Amino acid sequence: MIQIIIHKMFKVPVPVTGSFAMAFFLLMSASLIAQKATKIEILNANTLEYEERDGENVKRLIGDVQLKHDDALMFCDSAYIYSANNTMDAYGHVRINQGDSLHLYGDSLKYNGNTKIAVLRGNIRLINNDVTLTTRFLDYNRTDNVAYYYGGGRMVNQKENNTLTSEQGYYHADSESFYFKENVVLINPEYKIEADTLNYHSASEVVHFLGPTTIKSDANFIYTEDGWYNTVTDKSKFYKNAYLYSDDRIIEGDTLYYDRNLGFGEIICNGVITDTLEDVIIQGDVAHLYEKNDSAMITQEALMMQLFDDDTLFMHADTFKISSRVVQRGGVDSVGGQVVYIDTIWHDTVRTLYAYNHAKFFKKDMQGKADSIIYNFSDSTVNFYHEPVIWSEENQITAKFIYLQMANQEVDRMYMNDQAFIISQVDSLAEKFNQIKGKNMIGYFNDNELKKIDVMQNSETVYYPLDDDGKYIGVNKLSGSNMLVRLKESDIETITFMKSPEGELMPLHQVNPKDVVLKGFNWRIEEQPADRWDIFLHD
């Protein structure tokens, strides 16, 4: 039973009968009908007192206070009801229930029944299903169903184990979405998000980024200024100035999609992958990152750039792929022909770049092309497959298979296997060509300049020697088994055969052009890229 005490002029307590209470609530109902806005209803209180404040009689409710306004129920330890302006002040264990899912708690509440604005202060909790928001300053507009907090807040999602803090934020109850701003930090056991502005939809558990944002985890680092992240599926998409840093690689592009569970990323339009370990940059309109395999693939207008101290290598292909694999070293060795076991075992990461289909490259001192090129960073070798051709200064080099051995970012050796052929033009007007041919060759470089060539098996050469005045004295055509050629400034300086060669020096006026062209001769100068842009042209 509610005990009601009415304070009159002399503050004399008067017991209230049931009939009087009924009359009181009838008058209250009549007043509610008279007003446009719904009046705050009193459902329960242990004690009701009247006090005069600023010339107005104010109801004071004490103990187990229960109030209602429209579809919202409000509870507190004590309250003041200002009937004239349809407002109230509530204190102690304040609680607001709206519907089945939204619950608000606080130390104090100021509520306006006309504007439906609730102002909560103190130890505030907003609970919506699995999400709990705690703060000390919160305003709730029941008309728009929007809560606003400031002065710092903390949101916890029990289901997904997410904790988010920010200086201020909004909660839209109808859409069950949070809008956070200023020093936003979301912490999950798997990652940490820091943002300027962030929107979180509690029903779908999707986070939207609306400003500079970073996502950090043990696997990678992500930056974006626009995008979304699904905290349930761990899938995300980033749009503005986005990049991902993982395993010494920076992945960036106009649109970046990432699946954290699969460790898969995709870039659409203007994709760039930067390998900071190897100083390699690869661009393309479509790029895929396979984090668990430590590999990436780039297609569509793909371009690779490798940075050297004083130059840059540019390479184009239909598709580029970078991969890494771990190999075991040590454990077993051979000493004096006997197999021995070594206690020390270690693992190396082997990194490889694949350029598939229509591969072509340009560097100031070397150009080349092949159907496919494979660059092994671990042993610094570059392999050329299917009709490869390389131009080094004035020399055109071909073979069925060519691979380069690099040292200190420079070509150290070139291996030409099967049908090796080197051509250099000595006179463009008369189309005279120095030629070296053999089954296999090894070229030795110094400062990226070809200095020496070992020719193995079926060695042949045609070259035009000069006299001391720099005039041609004829043409040498020689053949033998193995041959050593030394060059100076890309010109043949000496030729040495391991066994007595066959051939002769012919005067120029006696030379038949057909006799000075070795079998398999193919001058492919029109295919040589003149600059970095030519590598995109398919011959």
C-alpha positions in Angstrom: 0.0 0.0 0.0 1.3 3.4 -0.9 1.5 5.8 2.0 0.9 9.3 0.7 1.7 12.4 2.8 0.5 15.7 1.6 2.5 18.7 2.9 0.2 21.6 3.4 1.1 25.1 4.7 2.0 23.8 8.2 3.6 20.5 6.9 1.0 18.4 8.9 0.9 14.8 7.7 -2.6 13.7 6.7 -3.5 10.1 5.9 -5.0 9.5 2.5 -8.0 7.3 2.1 -8.7 5.1 -0.9 -11.4 7.4 -2.2 -9.1 10.4 -2.0 -6.4 8.5 -3.9 -8.9 7.6 -6.6 -9.9 11.2 -6.9 -6.3 12.3 -7.1 -5.6 10.0 -10.1 -8.8 11.0 -11.8 -7.7 14.6 -11.6 -4.4 13.6 -12.9 -5.9 11.7 -15.9 -8.1 14.8 -16.7 -5.0 16.9 -16.8 -3.2 14.5 -19.1 -6.1 14.7 -21.6 -6.0 18.5 -21.5 -2.3 18.5 -22.5 -1.0 17.9 -26.0 2.0 15.9 -24.6 1.5 12.8 -22.6 1.9 13.4 -18.9 4.4 11.4 -16.8 2.5 8.7 -14.9 3.2 7.6 -11.3 2.8 3.9 -11.0 4.2 3.4 -7.6 6.1 4.9 -4.7 6.4 4.1 -1.0 5.8 7.7 0.0 4.5 10.8 -1.8 5.0 14.3 -0.4 4.2 17.7 -1.7 6.8 20.5 -1.5 6.8 24.0 -2.7 9.6 25.0 -5.0 9.8 28.4 -6.7 6.1 28.9 -6.0 5.1 25.5 -7.4 3.8 22.5 -5.6 6.1 19.7 -6.5 5.5 16.0 -5.9 8.3 14.2 -4.1 8.3 10.4 -4.5 10.4 8.3 -2.1 11.1 4.5 -2.2 10.6 2.0 -5.0 9.5 4.7 -7.4 8.0 3.5 -10.7 7.0 5.9 -13.4 5.7 5.6 -17.0 5.8 7.9 -20.0 4.4 6.5 -23.2 6.1 3.1 -23.7 9.0 3.9 -21.4 9.2 2.7 -17.8 11.4 4.6 -15.3 12.6 3.4 -11.9 14.5 5.2 -9.1 14.9 5.6 -5.3 13.4 9.1 -5.2 12.0 11.6 -7.7 10.5 15.1 -8.0 7.6 15.5 -10.4 6.9 19.0 -11.8 3.4 18.6 -13.2 3.1 22.1 -14.5 5.9 21.7 -17.1 5.7 17.9 -17.2 9.2 17.3 -16.1 10.9 15.2 -13.4 14.2 14.7 -11.5 15.1 11.2 -10.4 17.9 10.1 -8.1 19.4 6.8 -7.0 19.5 3.6 -9.0 17.9 5.2 -11.9 16.7 2.8 -14.6 14.8 3.4 -17.9 13.3 0.4 -19.9 12.1 1.0 -23.4 11.0 -2.1 -25.2 12.6 -5.4 -24.6 16.1 -4.6 -25.6 17.0 -1.1 -24.4 17.9 -0.5 -20.7 19.4 2.6 -19.3 20.9 3.0 -15.8 22.4 6.0 -14.0 22.8 7.9 -10.7 20.5 10.8 -11.6 18.0 11.7 -14.3 16.3 14.9 -15.6 13.4 14.1 -17.9 11.1 16.3 -19.9 7.9 14.7 -20.9 7.1 17.3 -23.5 10.5 17.0 -25.4 11.0 13.4 -24.3 14.7 14.2 -23.6 16.3 12.3 -20.7 19.5 13.7 -19.2 21.4 11.0 -17.2 24.5 11.6 -15.0 26.8 9.5 -12.9 27.6 5.9 -13.3 25.6 5.3 -16.5 25.0 2.0 -18.3 23.2 1.6 -21.6 22.4 -2.1 -22.3 21.2 -3.3 -25.7 21.2 -7.1 -26.1 24.9 -8.1 -25.9 26.2 -4.6 -25.9 26.9 -2.5 -22.8 27.9 1.2 -22.9 29.2 2.9 -19.8 29.8 6.6 -19.4 29.1 9.5 -16.9 27.3 12.0 -19.2 24.4 10.8 -21.4 21.5 12.6 -23.0 18.7 10.4 -24.5 16.1 11.8 -27.0 13.2 9.4 -26.9 11.5 11.1 -29.9 14.4 10.2 -32.2 15.4 7.2 -30.1 19.0 8.6 -30.0 21.4 8.6 -27.0 24.4 11.0 -26.9 27.3 10.7 -24.5 30.4 12.8 -24.0 33.3 13.1 -21.6 34.4 9.5 -22.4 32.6 6.3 -22.8 33.3 2.5 -23.0 31.3 0.0 -25.0 31.6 -3.8 -24.4 30.3 -6.5 -26.7 30.2 -9.7 -24.7 29.5 -12.0 -27.7 32.4 -10.9 -29.8 34.7 -9.9 -27.0 35.1 -6.3 -28.3 35.8 -3.3 -26.1 35.5 0.2 -27.5 36.3 3.5 -26.0 35.9 7.1 -27.3 35.4 10.7 -26.1 31.9 11.0 -27.4 29.3 9.1 -29.3 25.7 8.5 -30.4 23.5 5.5 -30.1 20.6 5.1 -32.5 18.2 2.6 -30.8 16.0 2.0 -33.9 18.9 0.8 -36.0 20.9 -0.4 -33.0 23.9 1.4 -34.2 26.6 3.4 -32.4 28.5 6.4 -33.8 31.8 7.1 -32.0 34.1 10.1 -32.4 37.4 11.4 -31.1 40.1 9.0 -29.8 38.2 5.9 -30.8 39.8 2.6 -29.8 38.3 -0.8 -30.4 40.2 -3.8 -28.8 39.7 -7.4 -29.7 42.0 -10.3 -28.6 42.9 -10.6 -32.3 43.4 -6.9 -33.3 43.2 -3.3 -32.2 41.4 -0.5 -34.1 42.2 3.2 -33.6 40.1 5.7 -35.4 39.0 9.3 -35.6 35.3 8.5 -36.3 33.7 5.0 -36.3 30.2 3.6 -36.7 29.2 0.3 -35.2 26.0 -1.6 -35.9 25.3 -3.9 -33.0 22.8 -6.1 -34.8 25.1 -6.9 -37.7 28.3 -6.2 -35.7 29.8 -4.3 -38.7 32.2 -1.4 -38.0 32.3 1.5 -40.5 35.3 3.8 -40.6 34.7 7.5 -41.4 38.2 9.0 -40.9 41.8 8.1 -40.4 41.9 4.5 -39.0 44.5 1.9 -38.1 43.9 -1.8 -37.5 46.8 -3.6 -35.8 47.3 -7.3 -35.3 50.1 -9.8 -34.9 49.7 -10.7 -38.6 49.5 -7.2 -40.2 48.9 -3.4 -40.0 46.0 -1.8 -41.9 45.4 1.9 -42.6 42.3 3.4 -44.1 40.2 6.6 -44.1 36.9 5.0 -45.3 35.6 1.4 -45.2 34.0 -1.3 -43.1 34.9 -4.3 -41.0 32.6 -7.2 -40.0 33.7 -8.3 -36.5 31.8 -11.6 -36.9 33.2 -12.8 -40.2 36.5 -10.8 -40.0 35.9 -9.6 -43.5 36.5 -6.0 -44.5 36.7 -3.5 -47.3 38.7 -0.2 -47.4 38.4 2.6 -49.9 40.3 5.8 -49.2 44.2 5.9 -49.0 44.1 2.3 -47.8 47.1 0.1 -47.3 48.1 -3.1 -45.6 51.5 -3.9 -44.2 52.3 -7.6 -43.8 55.6 -9.6 -43.8 57.8 -6.8 -45.1 55.2 -5.9 -47.8 53.0 -2.9 -48.2 49.7 -3.5 -50.1 47.8 -0.4 -51.2 45.1 0.6 -53.8 41.8 2.3 -54.5 39.8 -0.5 -53.0 41.2 -3.1 -50.7 39.2 -6.2 -49.6 40.6 -8.4 -46.7 39.4 -11.7 -45.1 41.3 -12.1 -41.8 40.3 -15.7 -41.3 41.6 -16.8 -44.7 44.5 -14.4 -44.7 43.4 -13.2 -48.1 43.5 -9.7 -49.5 42.4 -8.2 -52.9 43.1 -4.8 -54.4 40.9 -3.4 -57.2 42.3 -0.5 -59.3 45.7 1.1 -58.9 47.1 -1.7 -56.7 50.7 -1.4 -55.4 52.7 -4.0 -53.6 56.0 -2.8 -52.1 58.5 -5.5 -50.9 60.6 -3.5 -48.5 63.0 -6.4 -48.0 64.0 -6.7 -51.7 63.3 -3.0 -52.7 60.7 -4.2 -55.2 57.5 -2.4 -56.2 54.8 -4.1 -58.2 51.8 -2.2 -59.6 48.6 -3.5 -61.2 44.8 -2.9 -61.3 44.1 -6.3 -59.6 46.2 -7.7 -56.8 45.7 -10.7 -54.5 47.5 -11.3 -51.2 47.7 -14.8 -49.7 49.0 -14.1 -46.2 49.1 -17.6 -44.9 51.3 -18.7 -47.9 53.2 -15.5 -47.8 52.5 -14.8 -51.5 50.9 -12.2 -53.7 49.7 -12.0 -57.3 49.2 -8.9 -59.5 47.5 -8.7 -62.9 46.2 -6.2 -65.4 48.7 -3.5 -66.5 51.2 -5.1 -64.1 54.5 -3.4 -63.6 57.5 -4.3 -61.4 60.2 -1.9 -60.4 63.3 -2.9 -58.5 65.4 -0.1 -57.1 69.2 -0.1 -57.4 71.7 2.4 -56.1 71.9 4.4 -59.3 69.2 2.9 -61.6 65.8 1.2 -61.6 64.7 -2.0 -63.3 61.2 -1.8 -64.9 59.5 -5.1 -65.9 56.1 -5.8 -67.4 54.2 -9.1 -67.6 50.6 -10.2 -67.8 50.9 -11.6 -64.3 53.3 -11.2 -61.4 53.5 -13.5 -58.4 55.6 -13.2 -55.3 55.9 -16.3 -53.0 57.9 -17.4 -50.0 58.7 -20.9 -48.7 60.7 -22.1 -45.8 63.5 -24.6 -46.4 65.5 -26.6 -43.8 69.3 -26.2 -43.8 71.9 -28.3 -42.0 71.3 -31.6 -40.3 73.1 -33.7 -43.0 76.4 -33.0 -44.7 79.2 -34.8 -46.5 82.9 -34.9 -45.4 85.5 -36.8 -47.3 82.7 -38.6 -49.2 81.1 -39.8 -46.0 77.7 -38.6 -44.9 77.8 -37.0 -41.5 75.0 -35.6 -39.3 75.2 -32.0 -37.9 73.4 -31.0 -34.7 72.6 -27.5 -36.0 69.5 -27.2 -38.1 68.1 -23.9 -39.3 65.4 -22.7 -41.7 65.7 -20.2 -44.5 62.9 -18.3 -46.2 63.2 -18.6 -50.0 61.5 -15.7 -51.8 60.7 -15.8 -55.5 59.2 -13.5 -58.1 57.4 -15.0 -61.1 56.6 -13.0 -64.2 54.2 -14.9 -66.5 53.5 -14.3 -70.2 54.9 -11.5 -72.3 57.6 -10.6 -69.8 59.8 -7.7 -70.8 62.1 -5.5 -68.9 64.1 -2.2 -69.3 67.2 -1.0 -67.4 69.5 1.6 -68.8 72.4 -0.9 -69.3 70.3 -4.0 -70.0 67.0 -4.9 -71.6 65.3 -8.2 -72.3 62.2 -10.2 -72.9 60.9 -13.8 -72.5 57.6 -15.6 -72.1 58.3 -16.1 -68.4 60.9 -14.8 -66.0 61.6 -16.1 -62.5 63.7 -14.1 -60.0 65.0 -16.0 -57.0 65.9 -13.4 -54.4 67.4 -16.0 -52.0 70.2 -17.0 -54.4 70.1 -13.9 -56.6 69.3 -15.7 -59.9 67.1 -14.6 -62.7 65.8 -17.2 -65.1 64.4 -16.6 -68.6 62.2 -19.2 -70.3 60.8 -19.6 -73.8 62.6 -17.6 -76.6 64.5 -15.3 -74.2 66.5 -12.4 -75.6 68.7 -10.0 -73.6 70.4 -6.8 -74.9 73.5 -5.8 -73.0 75.0 -2.6 -74.4 75.5 -3.4 -78.1 75.1 -7.2 -77.6 72.0 -9.2 -78.4 72.0 -12.5 -76.4 69.7 -15.5 -77.1 69.5 -19.1 -76.1 66.8 -21.6 -75.3 67.3 -20.9 -71.6 69.1 -18.0 -70.0 69.7 -17.3 -66.3 71.6 -14.5 -64.6 73.7 -14.7 -61.4 73.5 -11.4 -59.5 76.0 -10.1 -56.9 75.7 -6.8 -55.0 72.7 -5.8 -57.2 74.7 -6.2 -60.4 74.9 -9.0 -63.0 77.9 -11.2 -62.2 77.4 -14.1 -64.7 75.1 -15.0 -67.5 74.5 -18.6 -68.4 73.2 -19.3 -71.9 72.1 -22.9 -72.4 71.3 -24.6 -75.7 71.6 -22.7 -79.0 73.5 -19.8 -77.4 74.0 -16.9 -79.8 75.5 -13.4 -79.3 75.2 -10.7 -82.0 76.4 -7.1 -82.1 76.2 -4.7 -85.0 79.5 -3.2 -86.0 78.3 -1.1 -89.0 74.7 -0.1 -89.4 75.2 1.2 -92.9 76.6 -2.0 -94.3 74.8 -4.2 -91.7 78.0 -5.9 -90.5 77.5 -8.1 -87.4 79.9 -9.7 -85.0 78.6 -13.1 -84.1 79.4 -15.8 -81.5 77.6 -19.1 -81.4 77.9 -22.3 -79.4 75.9 -24.9 -77.6 76.3 -23.3 -74.2 78.0 -20.1 -73.1 78.9 -18.3 -69.8 79.2 -14.5 -69.9 81.2 -12.8 -67.2 80.3 -9.2 -66.2 82.1 -6.4 -64.4 80.2 -3.2 -63.5 77.3 -4.6 -65.5 79.5 -4.7 -68.6 80.1 -8.0 -70.5 83.9 -8.7 -70.3 84.4 -12.4 -71.1 82.6 -15.2 -72.7 83.2 -19.0 -72.4 81.8 -20.8 -75.4 81.4 -24.6 -74.9 80.9 -27.1 -77.8 80.4 -26.3 -81.4 81.9 -22.8 -81.1 81.6 -20.5 -84.1 82.3 -16.9 -84.7 82.2 -14.2 -87.3 83.8 -10.9 -86.4 85.3 -7.9 -88.2 88.8 -7.0 -86.9 90.1 -3.4 -87.0 93.6 -2.1 -87.8 95.4 0.5 -85.7 93.6 3.3 -87.6 90.2 1.8 -86.8 89.5 0.5 -90.3 88.1 -3.0 -91.0 90.8 -5.3 -92.4 88.4 -8.1 -93.3 86.1 -10.6 -91.7 87.2 -13.6 -89.6 85.1 -16.7 -89.7 86.2 -19.4 -87.3 84.9 -22.6 -85.7 86.1 -25.1 -83.1 85.2 -26.9 -80.0 85.6 -24.5 -77.1 86.3 -20.8 -77.3 87.2 -17.9 -75.0 86.2 -14.4 -76.1 87.4 -11.2 -74.3 85.6 -7.9 -74.9 86.5 -4.3 -74.4 83.8 -1.7 -74.3 81.4 -4.2 -75.8 83.8 -4.9 -78.8 85.6 -8.2 -79.3 89.2 -7.7 -78.3 90.6 -11.3 -78.5 89.3 -14.8 -79.4 91.1 -17.9 -78.2 90.2 -21.4 -79.2 91.1 -24.3 -76.8 92.1 -26.4 -79.9 93.2 -25.4 -83.4 90.2 -23.7 -85.1 89.1 -23.9 -88.6 88.5 -20.8 -90.6 90.1 -17.9 -92.4 90.3 -14.1 -92.5 88.6 -12.9 -95.7 89.1 -9.5 -97.3 85.9 -7.4 -97.3 85.7 -7.2 -101.1 85.7 -11.0 -101.4 83.0 -11.6 -98.8 79.7 -13.0 -99.9 77.0 -11.7 -97.4 75.6 -15.2 -97.1 78.9 -16.6 -96.0 79.2 -14.2 -93.0 75.8 -15.1 -91.4 75.9 -18.0 -89.0 73.0 -20.5 -89.0 70.3 -19.4 -86.6 71.1 -15.7 -87.0 68.1 -13.6 -86.0 68.6 -9.8 -85.4 65.7 -8.8 -83.2 66.5 -5.1 -82.6 62.9 -4.0 -83.3 61.9 -5.9 -80.2 64.3 -4.1 -77.9 62.5 -1.7 -75.6 63.8 1.9 -75.9 62.5 3.1 -72.6 60.3 2.0 -69.6 57.1 2.6 -71.6 58.1 0.2 -74.4 57.8 -2.8 -72.1 54.0 -2.6 -72.3 54.1 -3.1 -76.1 53.7 -6.8 -77.2 55.6 -7.7 -80.4 
